[in-house]
Amino acid sequence: MNSSTVHLLDLPDEMLIEIFNKLSTVDVLNSIWGVNQWLDRLARDARFTHSLDLTAEQSCDERCSMSDVILDRLCSH
């Protein structure tokens, strides 16, 4: 039987942006930032970062600001 495998990096930019838009911005940035230049570029793409919630929920429904590490990464580009 012939099988095929599709890897994340095989997907077109548009499809990845659509996937990213379904997920928490903070989670996506924490997961893909620093993997490679292509994913870093996608993480900064205006289609994904057109609106950012700079807060994150913690236990007990408490809200806190996004980590300084992530903010520094966004502001440095």
PDB file with SEQRES, HELIX, SHEET and CRYST1 records, atoms N, CA, C and O in Angstrom:
SEQRES   1 A   77  MET ASN SER SER THR VAL HIS LEU LEU ASP LEU PRO ASP          
SEQRES   2 A   77  GLU MET LEU ILE GLU ILE PHE ASN LYS LEU SER THR VAL          
SEQRES   3 A   77  ASP VAL LEU ASN SER ILE TRP GLY VAL ASN GLN TRP LEU          
SEQRES   4 A   77  ASP ARG LEU ALA ARG ASP ALA ARG PHE THR HIS SER LEU          
SEQRES   5 A   77  ASP LEU THR ALA GLU GLN SER CYS ASP GLU ARG CYS SER          
SEQRES   6 A   77  MET SER ASP VAL ILE LEU ASP ARG LEU CYS SER HIS              
HELIX    1 AA1 LEU A    8  ASP A   10  5                                   3    
HELIX    2 AA2 ASP A   13  ASN A   21  1                                   9    
HELIX    3 AA3 THR A   25  ILE A   32  1                                   8    
HELIX    4 AA4 GLN A   37  ALA A   43  1                                   7    
HELIX    5 AA5 ALA A   46  THR A   49  1                                   4    
HELIX    6 AA6 SER A   59  ASP A   61  5                                   3    
HELIX    7 AA7 ASP A   68  CYS A   75  1                                   8    
SHEET    1 AA1 2 THR A  55  GLU A  57  0                                        
SHEET    2 AA1 2 ARG A  63  SER A  65 -1                                        
CRYST1    1.000    1.000    1.000  90.00  90.00  90.00 P 1           1          
ATOM      1  N   MET A   1       0.838  -1.166   0.000  1.00  0.00           N  
ATOM      2  CA  MET A   1       0.000   0.000   0.000  1.00  0.00           C  
ATOM      3  C   MET A   1       0.895   1.246   0.000  1.00  0.00           C  
ATOM      4  O   MET A   1       1.942   1.279   0.647  1.00  0.00           O  
ATOM      5  N   ASN A   2       0.471   2.229  -0.716  1.00  0.00           N  
ATOM      6  CA  ASN A   2       1.212   3.472  -0.837  1.00  0.00           C  
ATOM      7  C   ASN A   2       0.697   4.463   0.204  1.00  0.00           C  
ATOM      8  O   ASN A   2      -0.495   4.770   0.218  1.00  0.00           O  
ATOM      9  N   SER A   3       1.554   4.961   1.059  1.00  0.00           N  
ATOM     10  CA  SER A   3       1.117   5.940   2.056  1.00  0.00           C  
ATOM     11  C   SER A   3       1.883   7.242   1.851  1.00  0.00           C  
ATOM     12  O   SER A   3       3.011   7.255   1.359  1.00  0.00           O  
ATOM     13  N   SER A   4       1.243   8.320   2.240  1.00  0.00           N  
ATOM     14  CA  SER A   4       1.912   9.610   2.130  1.00  0.00           C  
ATOM     15  C   SER A   4       1.817  10.322   3.474  1.00  0.00           C  
ATOM     16  O   SER A   4       0.861  10.142   4.229  1.00  0.00           O  
ATOM     17  N   THR A   5       2.803  11.110   3.743  1.00  0.00           N  
ATOM     18  CA  THR A   5       2.859  11.852   4.994  1.00  0.00           C  
ATOM     19  C   THR A   5       2.978  13.332   4.674  1.00  0.00           C  
ATOM     20  O   THR A   5       3.780  13.738   3.834  1.00  0.00           O  
ATOM     21  N   VAL A   6       2.175  14.125   5.350  1.00  0.00           N  
ATOM     22  CA  VAL A   6       2.248  15.570   5.197  1.00  0.00           C  
ATOM     23  C   VAL A   6       2.802  16.131   6.501  1.00  0.00           C  
ATOM     24  O   VAL A   6       2.299  15.831   7.584  1.00  0.00           O  
ATOM     25  N   HIS A   7       3.825  16.934   6.384  1.00  0.00           N  
ATOM     26  CA  HIS A   7       4.438  17.565   7.544  1.00  0.00           C  
ATOM     27  C   HIS A   7       3.950  19.002   7.656  1.00  0.00           C  
ATOM     28  O   HIS A   7       3.540  19.609   6.666  1.00  0.00           O  
ATOM     29  N   LEU A   8       3.996  19.530   8.846  1.00  0.00           N  
ATOM     30  CA  LEU A   8       3.559  20.901   9.090  1.00  0.00           C  
ATOM     31  C   LEU A   8       4.219  21.878   8.125  1.00  0.00           C  
ATOM     32  O   LEU A   8       3.561  22.770   7.590  1.00  0.00           O  
ATOM     33  N   LEU A   9       5.504  21.710   7.908  1.00  0.00           N  
ATOM     34  CA  LEU A   9       6.235  22.642   7.055  1.00  0.00           C  
ATOM     35  C   LEU A   9       5.920  22.470   5.571  1.00  0.00           C  
ATOM     36  O   LEU A   9       6.361  23.274   4.750  1.00  0.00           O  
ATOM     37  N   ASP A  10       5.161  21.428   5.218  1.00  0.00           N  
ATOM     38  CA  ASP A  10       4.739  21.233   3.833  1.00  0.00           C  
ATOM     39  C   ASP A  10       3.496  22.050   3.492  1.00  0.00           C  
ATOM     40  O   ASP A  10       3.189  22.246   2.316  1.00  0.00           O  
ATOM     41  N   LEU A  11       2.783  22.523   4.502  1.00  0.00           N  
ATOM     42  CA  LEU A  11       1.534  23.244   4.271  1.00  0.00           C  
ATOM     43  C   LEU A  11       1.815  24.662   3.780  1.00  0.00           C  
ATOM     44  O   LEU A  11       2.817  25.268   4.161  1.00  0.00           O  
ATOM     45  N   PRO A  12       0.929  25.190   2.934  1.00  0.00           N  
ATOM     46  CA  PRO A  12       1.119  26.567   2.455  1.00  0.00           C  
ATOM     47  C   PRO A  12       0.881  27.576   3.585  1.00  0.00           C  
ATOM     48  O   PRO A  12       0.170  27.289   4.549  1.00  0.00           O  
ATOM     49  N   ASP A  13       1.480  28.745   3.451  1.00  0.00           N  
ATOM     50  CA  ASP A  13       1.352  29.800   4.461  1.00  0.00           C  
ATOM     51  C   ASP A  13      -0.105  30.080   4.816  1.00  0.00           C  
ATOM     52  O   ASP A  13      -0.450  30.196   5.991  1.00  0.00           O  
ATOM     53  N   GLU A  14      -0.952  30.186   3.806  1.00  0.00           N  
ATOM     54  CA  GLU A  14      -2.353  30.534   4.023  1.00  0.00           C  
ATOM     55  C   GLU A  14      -3.045  29.515   4.918  1.00  0.00           C  
ATOM     56  O   GLU A  14      -3.845  29.890   5.775  1.00  0.00           O  
ATOM     57  N   MET A  15      -2.751  28.247   4.734  1.00  0.00           N  
ATOM     58  CA  MET A  15      -3.371  27.203   5.540  1.00  0.00           C  
ATOM     59  C   MET A  15      -2.872  27.273   6.987  1.00  0.00           C  
ATOM     60  O   MET A  15      -3.653  27.117   7.926  1.00  0.00           O  
ATOM     61  N   LEU A  16      -1.589  27.504   7.157  1.00  0.00           N  
ATOM     62  CA  LEU A  16      -1.048  27.620   8.513  1.00  0.00           C  
ATOM     63  C   LEU A  16      -1.624  28.834   9.238  1.00  0.00           C  
ATOM     64  O   LEU A  16      -1.923  28.756  10.430  1.00  0.00           O  
ATOM     65  N   ILE A  17      -1.782  29.943   8.538  1.00  0.00           N  
ATOM     66  CA  ILE A  17      -2.375  31.133   9.147  1.00  0.00           C  
ATOM     67  C   ILE A  17      -3.798  30.826   9.604  1.00  0.00           C  
ATOM     68  O   ILE A  17      -4.196  31.227  10.698  1.00  0.00           O  
ATOM     69  N   GLU A  18      -4.563  30.123   8.781  1.00  0.00           N  
ATOM     70  CA  GLU A  18      -5.930  29.744   9.166  1.00  0.00           C  
ATOM     71  C   GLU A  18      -5.924  28.858  10.407  1.00  0.00           C  
ATOM     72  O   GLU A  18      -6.761  29.029  11.294  1.00  0.00           O  
ATOM     73  N   ILE A  19      -4.999  27.926  10.475  1.00  0.00           N  
ATOM     74  CA  ILE A  19      -4.876  27.057  11.653  1.00  0.00           C  
ATOM     75  C   ILE A  19      -4.499  27.897  12.867  1.00  0.00           C  
ATOM     76  O   ILE A  19      -5.102  27.756  13.931  1.00  0.00           O  
ATOM     77  N   PHE A  20      -3.507  28.768  12.714  1.00  0.00           N  
ATOM     78  CA  PHE A  20      -3.065  29.614  13.823  1.00  0.00           C  
ATOM     79  C   PHE A  20      -4.212  30.478  14.349  1.00  0.00           C  
ATOM     80  O   PHE A  20      -4.323  30.694  15.555  1.00  0.00           O  
ATOM     81  N   ASN A  21      -5.057  30.969  13.454  1.00  0.00           N  
ATOM     82  CA  ASN A  21      -6.163  31.835  13.862  1.00  0.00           C  
ATOM     83  C   ASN A  21      -7.196  31.107  14.706  1.00  0.00           C  
ATOM     84  O   ASN A  21      -7.985  31.751  15.398  1.00  0.00           O  
ATOM     85  N   LYS A  22      -7.210  29.796  14.667  1.00  0.00           N  
ATOM     86  CA  LYS A  22      -8.135  28.997  15.484  1.00  0.00           C  
ATOM     87  C   LYS A  22      -7.575  28.745  16.881  1.00  0.00           C  
ATOM     88  O   LYS A  22      -8.292  28.263  17.758  1.00  0.00           O  
ATOM     89  N   LEU A  23      -6.316  29.065  17.092  1.00  0.00           N  
ATOM     90  CA  LEU A  23      -5.630  28.771  18.348  1.00  0.00           C  
ATOM     91  C   LEU A  23      -5.342  30.049  19.120  1.00  0.00           C  
ATOM     92  O   LEU A  23      -5.466  31.151  18.585  1.00  0.00           O  
ATOM     93  N   SER A  24      -4.966  29.899  20.351  1.00  0.00           N  
ATOM     94  CA  SER A  24      -4.561  31.031  21.180  1.00  0.00           C  
ATOM     95  C   SER A  24      -3.277  31.635  20.621  1.00  0.00           C  
ATOM     96  O   SER A  24      -2.305  30.922  20.368  1.00  0.00           O  
ATOM     97  N   THR A  25      -3.280  32.941  20.432  1.00  0.00           N  
ATOM     98  CA  THR A  25      -2.101  33.627  19.910  1.00  0.00           C  
ATOM     99  C   THR A  25      -0.878  33.361  20.779  1.00  0.00           C  
ATOM    100  O   THR A  25       0.209  33.097  20.264  1.00  0.00           O  
ATOM    101  N   VAL A  26      -1.053  33.429  22.081  1.00  0.00           N  
ATOM    102  CA  VAL A  26       0.060  33.202  23.003  1.00  0.00           C  
ATOM    103  C   VAL A  26       0.606  31.792  22.839  1.00  0.00           C  
ATOM    104  O   VAL A  26       1.822  31.600  22.807  1.00  0.00           O  
ATOM    105  N   ASP A  27      -0.279  30.802  22.735  1.00  0.00           N  
ATOM    106  CA  ASP A  27       0.169  29.419  22.569  1.00  0.00           C  
ATOM    107  C   ASP A  27       0.931  29.230  21.264  1.00  0.00           C  
ATOM    108  O   ASP A  27       1.960  28.554  21.230  1.00  0.00           O  
ATOM    109  N   VAL A  28       0.424  29.830  20.194  1.00  0.00           N  
ATOM    110  CA  VAL A  28       1.103  29.704  18.901  1.00  0.00           C  
ATOM    111  C   VAL A  28       2.481  30.352  18.972  1.00  0.00           C  
ATOM    112  O   VAL A  28       3.471  29.756  18.547  1.00  0.00           O  
ATOM    113  N   LEU A  29       2.551  31.561  19.503  1.00  0.00           N  
ATOM    114  CA  LEU A  29       3.840  32.250  19.592  1.00  0.00           C  
ATOM    115  C   LEU A  29       4.826  31.475  20.452  1.00  0.00           C  
ATOM    116  O   LEU A  29       6.003  31.369  20.108  1.00  0.00           O  
ATOM    117  N   ASN A  30       4.354  30.937  21.563  1.00  0.00           N  
ATOM    118  CA  ASN A  30       5.234  30.134  22.422  1.00  0.00           C  
ATOM    119  C   ASN A  30       5.711  28.868  21.726  1.00  0.00           C  
ATOM    120  O   ASN A  30       6.824  28.402  21.972  1.00  0.00           O  
ATOM    121  N   SER A  31       4.879  28.316  20.864  1.00  0.00           N  
ATOM    122  CA  SER A  31       5.191  27.034  20.229  1.00  0.00           C  
ATOM    123  C   SER A  31       6.086  27.142  19.003  1.00  0.00           C  
ATOM    124  O   SER A  31       6.956  26.296  18.798  1.00  0.00           O  
ATOM    125  N   ILE A  32       5.886  28.176  18.183  1.00  0.00           N  
ATOM    126  CA  ILE A  32       6.605  28.202  16.903  1.00  0.00           C  
ATOM    127  C   ILE A  32       7.737  29.209  16.839  1.00  0.00           C  
ATOM    128  O   ILE A  32       8.611  29.102  15.980  1.00  0.00           O  
ATOM    129  N   TRP A  33       7.733  30.191  17.741  1.00  0.00           N  
ATOM    130  CA  TRP A  33       8.761  31.225  17.677  1.00  0.00           C  
ATOM    131  C   TRP A  33      10.124  30.621  17.950  1.00  0.00           C  
ATOM    132  O   TRP A  33      10.312  29.920  18.944  1.00  0.00           O  
ATOM    133  N   GLY A  34      11.063  30.889  17.077  1.00  0.00           N  
ATOM    134  CA  GLY A  34      12.427  30.404  17.258  1.00  0.00           C  
ATOM    135  C   GLY A  34      12.706  29.056  16.619  1.00  0.00           C  
ATOM    136  O   GLY A  34      13.839  28.576  16.665  1.00  0.00           O  
ATOM    137  N   VAL A  35      11.679  28.429  16.013  1.00  0.00           N  
ATOM    138  CA  VAL A  35      11.898  27.135  15.352  1.00  0.00           C  
ATOM    139  C   VAL A  35      12.722  27.345  14.095  1.00  0.00           C  
ATOM    140  O   VAL A  35      13.744  26.687  13.897  1.00  0.00           O  
ATOM    141  N   ASN A  36      12.279  28.260  13.249  1.00  0.00           N  
ATOM    142  CA  ASN A  36      13.036  28.623  12.050  1.00  0.00           C  
ATOM    143  C   ASN A  36      12.532  29.978  11.544  1.00  0.00           C  
ATOM    144  O   ASN A  36      11.521  30.486  12.030  1.00  0.00           O  
ATOM    145  N   GLN A  37      13.228  30.557  10.579  1.00  0.00           N  
ATOM    146  CA  GLN A  37      12.885  31.892  10.093  1.00  0.00           C  
ATOM    147  C   GLN A  37      11.521  31.926   9.428  1.00  0.00           C  
ATOM    148  O   GLN A  37      10.807  32.923   9.536  1.00  0.00           O  
ATOM    149  N   TRP A  38      11.151  30.859   8.745  1.00  0.00           N  
ATOM    150  CA  TRP A  38       9.864  30.814   8.058  1.00  0.00           C  
ATOM    151  C   TRP A  38       8.718  30.889   9.068  1.00  0.00           C  
ATOM    152  O   TRP A  38       7.780  31.662   8.873  1.00  0.00           O  
ATOM    153  N   LEU A  39       8.778  30.098  10.146  1.00  0.00           N  
ATOM    154  CA  LEU A  39       7.719  30.132  11.153  1.00  0.00           C  
ATOM    155  C   LEU A  39       7.734  31.449  11.929  1.00  0.00           C  
ATOM    156  O   LEU A  39       6.677  31.941  12.324  1.00  0.00           O  
ATOM    157  N   ASP A  40       8.902  32.018  12.150  1.00  0.00           N  
ATOM    158  CA  ASP A  40       8.975  33.336  12.793  1.00  0.00           C  
ATOM    159  C   ASP A  40       8.261  34.379  11.938  1.00  0.00           C  
ATOM    160  O   ASP A  40       7.527  35.221  12.456  1.00  0.00           O  
ATOM    161  N   ARG A  41       8.481  34.319  10.633  1.00  0.00           N  
ATOM    162  CA  ARG A  41       7.822  35.266   9.718  1.00  0.00           C  
ATOM    163  C   ARG A  41       6.307  35.074   9.761  1.00  0.00           C  
ATOM    164  O   ARG A  41       5.559  36.052   9.782  1.00  0.00           O  
ATOM    165  N   LEU A  42       5.853  33.826   9.774  1.00  0.00           N  
ATOM    166  CA  LEU A  42       4.415  33.562   9.844  1.00  0.00           C  
ATOM    167  C   LEU A  42       3.821  34.059  11.160  1.00  0.00           C  
ATOM    168  O   LEU A  42       2.707  34.581  11.189  1.00  0.00           O  
ATOM    169  N   ALA A  43       4.567  33.895  12.239  1.00  0.00           N  
ATOM    170  CA  ALA A  43       4.083  34.333  13.548  1.00  0.00           C  
ATOM    171  C   ALA A  43       3.890  35.846  13.592  1.00  0.00           C  
ATOM    172  O   ALA A  43       3.071  36.339  14.367  1.00  0.00           O  
ATOM    173  N   ARG A  44       4.627  36.582  12.778  1.00  0.00           N  
ATOM    174  CA  ARG A  44       4.509  38.044  12.731  1.00  0.00           C  
ATOM    175  C   ARG A  44       3.577  38.516  11.619  1.00  0.00           C  
ATOM    176  O   ARG A  44       3.358  39.719  11.473  1.00  0.00           O  
ATOM    177  N   ASP A  45       3.036  37.605  10.847  1.00  0.00           N  
ATOM    178  CA  ASP A  45       2.171  37.957   9.725  1.00  0.00           C  
ATOM    179  C   ASP A  45       0.932  38.707  10.223  1.00  0.00           C  
ATOM    180  O   ASP A  45       0.301  38.296  11.197  1.00  0.00           O  
ATOM    181  N   ALA A  46       0.593  39.797   9.556  1.00  0.00           N  
ATOM    182  CA  ALA A  46      -0.544  40.628   9.958  1.00  0.00           C  
ATOM    183  C   ALA A  46      -1.861  39.857   9.920  1.00  0.00           C  
ATOM    184  O   ALA A  46      -2.784  40.190  10.663  1.00  0.00           O  
ATOM    185  N   ARG A  47      -1.967  38.842   9.076  1.00  0.00           N  
ATOM    186  CA  ARG A  47      -3.202  38.054   9.033  1.00  0.00           C  
ATOM    187  C   ARG A  47      -3.399  37.268  10.326  1.00  0.00           C  
ATOM    188  O   ARG A  47      -4.525  36.924  10.683  1.00  0.00           O  
ATOM    189  N   PHE A  48      -2.314  36.989  11.018  1.00  0.00           N  
ATOM    190  CA  PHE A  48      -2.392  36.265  12.283  1.00  0.00           C  
ATOM    191  C   PHE A  48      -2.369  37.218  13.467  1.00  0.00           C  
ATOM    192  O   PHE A  48      -3.074  36.999  14.452  1.00  0.00           O  
ATOM    193  N   THR A  49      -1.584  38.252  13.385  1.00  0.00           N  
ATOM    194  CA  THR A  49      -1.416  39.159  14.524  1.00  0.00           C  
ATOM    195  C   THR A  49      -2.222  40.442  14.383  1.00  0.00           C  
ATOM    196  O   THR A  49      -1.902  41.443  15.025  1.00  0.00           O  
ATOM    197  N   HIS A  50      -3.275  40.430  13.545  1.00  0.00           N  
ATOM    198  CA  HIS A  50      -4.067  41.644  13.349  1.00  0.00           C  
ATOM    199  C   HIS A  50      -4.711  42.116  14.649  1.00  0.00           C  
ATOM    200  O   HIS A  50      -4.959  43.310  14.817  1.00  0.00           O  
ATOM    201  N   SER A  51      -4.979  41.207  15.553  1.00  0.00           N  
ATOM    202  CA  SER A  51      -5.433  41.598  16.889  1.00  0.00           C  
ATOM    203  C   SER A  51      -4.804  40.645  17.888  1.00  0.00           C  
ATOM    204  O   SER A  51      -4.868  39.425  17.734  1.00  0.00           O  
ATOM    205  N   LEU A  52      -4.208  41.211  18.895  1.00  0.00           N  
ATOM    206  CA  LEU A  52      -3.538  40.412  19.919  1.00  0.00           C  
ATOM    207  C   LEU A  52      -4.177  40.665  21.270  1.00  0.00           C  
ATOM    208  O   LEU A  52      -4.366  41.810  21.679  1.00  0.00           O  
ATOM    209  N   ASP A  53      -4.504  39.589  21.954  1.00  0.00           N  
ATOM    210  CA  ASP A  53      -4.947  39.679  23.337  1.00  0.00           C  
ATOM    211  C   ASP A  53      -3.685  39.546  24.173  1.00  0.00           C  
ATOM    212  O   ASP A  53      -3.112  38.461  24.267  1.00  0.00           O  
ATOM    213  N   LEU A  54      -3.259  40.615  24.766  1.00  0.00           N  
ATOM    214  CA  LEU A  54      -1.999  40.614  25.502  1.00  0.00           C  
ATOM    215  C   LEU A  54      -2.170  40.168  26.950  1.00  0.00           C  
ATOM    216  O   LEU A  54      -1.334  40.452  27.808  1.00  0.00           O  
ATOM    217  N   THR A  55      -3.265  39.468  27.200  1.00  0.00           N  
ATOM    218  CA  THR A  55      -3.471  38.879  28.518  1.00  0.00           C  
ATOM    219  C   THR A  55      -3.633  37.379  28.363  1.00  0.00           C  
ATOM    220  O   THR A  55      -3.935  36.883  27.277  1.00  0.00           O  
ATOM    221  N   ALA A  56      -3.435  36.676  29.435  1.00  0.00           N  
ATOM    222  CA  ALA A  56      -3.596  35.223  29.431  1.00  0.00           C  
ATOM    223  C   ALA A  56      -4.362  34.825  30.680  1.00  0.00           C  
ATOM    224  O   ALA A  56      -4.207  35.438  31.736  1.00  0.00           O  
ATOM    225  N   GLU A  57      -5.184  33.800  30.556  1.00  0.00           N  
ATOM    226  CA  GLU A  57      -5.928  33.326  31.711  1.00  0.00           C  
ATOM    227  C   GLU A  57      -5.081  32.353  32.504  1.00  0.00           C  
ATOM    228  O   GLU A  57      -4.393  31.496  31.949  1.00  0.00           O  
ATOM    229  N   GLN A  58      -5.147  32.508  33.812  1.00  0.00           N  
ATOM    230  CA  GLN A  58      -4.491  31.564  34.695  1.00  0.00           C  
ATOM    231  C   GLN A  58      -5.579  30.812  35.440  1.00  0.00           C  
ATOM    232  O   GLN A  58      -6.767  31.020  35.195  1.00  0.00           O  
ATOM    233  N   SER A  59      -5.177  29.954  36.334  1.00  0.00           N  
ATOM    234  CA  SER A  59      -6.159  29.211  37.112  1.00  0.00           C  
ATOM    235  C   SER A  59      -7.069  30.180  37.864  1.00  0.00           C  
ATOM    236  O   SER A  59      -6.687  31.317  38.140  1.00  0.00           O  
ATOM    237  N   CYS A  60      -8.247  29.731  38.183  1.00  0.00           N  
ATOM    238  CA  CYS A  60      -9.249  30.528  38.908  1.00  0.00           C  
ATOM    239  C   CYS A  60      -9.714  31.724  38.084  1.00  0.00           C  
ATOM    240  O   CYS A  60     -10.121  32.739  38.649  1.00  0.00           O  
ATOM    241  N   ASP A  61      -9.660  31.620  36.773  1.00  0.00           N  
ATOM    242  CA  ASP A  61     -10.124  32.678  35.864  1.00  0.00           C  
ATOM    243  C   ASP A  61      -9.438  34.022  36.098  1.00  0.00           C  
ATOM    244  O   ASP A  61     -10.010  35.074  35.814  1.00  0.00           O  
ATOM    245  N   GLU A  62      -8.244  33.984  36.601  1.00  0.00           N  
ATOM    246  CA  GLU A  62      -7.459  35.193  36.815  1.00  0.00           C  
ATOM    247  C   GLU A  62      -6.757  35.560  35.513  1.00  0.00           C  
ATOM    248  O   GLU A  62      -6.292  34.679  34.790  1.00  0.00           O  
ATOM    249  N   ARG A  63      -6.678  36.846  35.212  1.00  0.00           N  
ATOM    250  CA  ARG A  63      -6.011  37.273  33.981  1.00  0.00           C  
ATOM    251  C   ARG A  63      -4.704  37.960  34.338  1.00  0.00           C  
ATOM    252  O   ARG A  63      -4.616  38.678  35.334  1.00  0.00           O  
ATOM    253  N   CYS A  64      -3.693  37.730  33.513  1.00  0.00           N  
ATOM    254  CA  CYS A  64      -2.399  38.372  33.721  1.00  0.00           C  
ATOM    255  C   CYS A  64      -1.863  38.797  32.364  1.00  0.00           C  
ATOM    256  O   CYS A  64      -2.363  38.353  31.330  1.00  0.00           O  
ATOM    257  N   SER A  65      -0.861  39.642  32.361  1.00  0.00           N  
ATOM    258  CA  SER A  65      -0.318  40.116  31.090  1.00  0.00           C  
ATOM    259  C   SER A  65       0.562  39.052  30.449  1.00  0.00           C  
ATOM    260  O   SER A  65       1.101  38.173  31.123  1.00  0.00           O  
ATOM    261  N   MET A  66       0.692  39.154  29.138  1.00  0.00           N  
ATOM    262  CA  MET A  66       1.534  38.232  28.386  1.00  0.00           C  
ATOM    263  C   MET A  66       2.968  38.349  28.889  1.00  0.00           C  
ATOM    264  O   MET A  66       3.399  39.413  29.335  1.00  0.00           O  
ATOM    265  N   SER A  67       3.678  37.269  28.813  1.00  0.00           N  
ATOM    266  CA  SER A  67       5.042  37.270  29.343  1.00  0.00           C  
ATOM    267  C   SER A  67       5.914  38.306  28.633  1.00  0.00           C  
ATOM    268  O   SER A  67       5.740  38.585  27.446  1.00  0.00           O  
ATOM    269  N   ASP A  68       6.846  38.862  29.386  1.00  0.00           N  
ATOM    270  CA  ASP A  68       7.770  39.852  28.833  1.00  0.00           C  
ATOM    271  C   ASP A  68       8.597  39.275  27.693  1.00  0.00           C  
ATOM    272  O   ASP A  68       8.972  39.998  26.771  1.00  0.00           O  
ATOM    273  N   VAL A  69       8.881  37.984  27.750  1.00  0.00           N  
ATOM    274  CA  VAL A  69       9.666  37.336  26.697  1.00  0.00           C  
ATOM    275  C   VAL A  69       8.938  37.440  25.365  1.00  0.00           C  
ATOM    276  O   VAL A  69       9.544  37.792  24.352  1.00  0.00           O  
ATOM    277  N   ILE A  70       7.653  37.140  25.356  1.00  0.00           N  
ATOM    278  CA  ILE A  70       6.876  37.206  24.114  1.00  0.00           C  
ATOM    279  C   ILE A  70       6.760  38.653  23.643  1.00  0.00           C  
ATOM    280  O   ILE A  70       6.932  38.935  22.457  1.00  0.00           O  
ATOM    281  N   LEU A  71       6.472  39.557  24.555  1.00  0.00           N  
ATOM    282  CA  LEU A  71       6.370  40.966  24.163  1.00  0.00           C  
ATOM    283  C   LEU A  71       7.678  41.480  23.585  1.00  0.00           C  
ATOM    284  O   LEU A  71       7.674  42.211  22.594  1.00  0.00           O  
ATOM    285  N   ASP A  72       8.788  41.107  24.191  1.00  0.00           N  
ATOM    286  CA  ASP A  72      10.098  41.511  23.667  1.00  0.00           C  
ATOM    287  C   ASP A  72      10.312  40.974  22.261  1.00  0.00           C  
ATOM    288  O   ASP A  72      10.839  41.684  21.404  1.00  0.00           O  
ATOM    289  N   ARG A  73       9.913  39.735  22.009  1.00  0.00           N  
ATOM    290  CA  ARG A  73      10.070  39.141  20.674  1.00  0.00           C  
ATOM    291  C   ARG A  73       9.254  39.902  19.650  1.00  0.00           C  
ATOM    292  O   ARG A  73       9.740  40.198  18.559  1.00  0.00           O  
ATOM    293  N   LEU A  74       8.004  40.223  19.999  1.00  0.00           N  
ATOM    294  CA  LEU A  74       7.139  40.939  19.064  1.00  0.00           C  
ATOM    295  C   LEU A  74       7.665  42.341  18.783  1.00  0.00           C  
ATOM    296  O   LEU A  74       7.658  42.793  17.637  1.00  0.00           O  
ATOM    297  N   CYS A  75       8.112  43.015  19.805  1.00  0.00           N  
ATOM    298  CA  CYS A  75       8.557  44.402  19.657  1.00  0.00           C  
ATOM    299  C   CYS A  75       9.920  44.526  18.992  1.00  0.00           C  
ATOM    300  O   CYS A  75      10.264  45.592  18.482  1.00  0.00           O  
ATOM    301  N   SER A  76      10.690  43.464  18.993  1.00  0.00           N  
ATOM    302  CA  SER A  76      12.034  43.549  18.421  1.00  0.00           C  
ATOM    303  C   SER A  76      12.033  43.381  16.906  1.00  0.00           C  
ATOM    304  O   SER A  76      13.084  43.516  16.280  1.00  0.00           O  
ATOM    305  N   HIS A  77      10.882  43.089  16.297  1.00  0.00           N  
ATOM    306  CA  HIS A  77      10.850  42.863  14.850  1.00  0.00           C  
ATOM    307  C   HIS A  77      10.046  43.915  14.176  1.00  0.00           C  
ATOM    308  O   HIS A  77       9.904  43.893  12.953  1.00  0.00           O  
TER     309      HIS A  77                                                      
END                                                                             
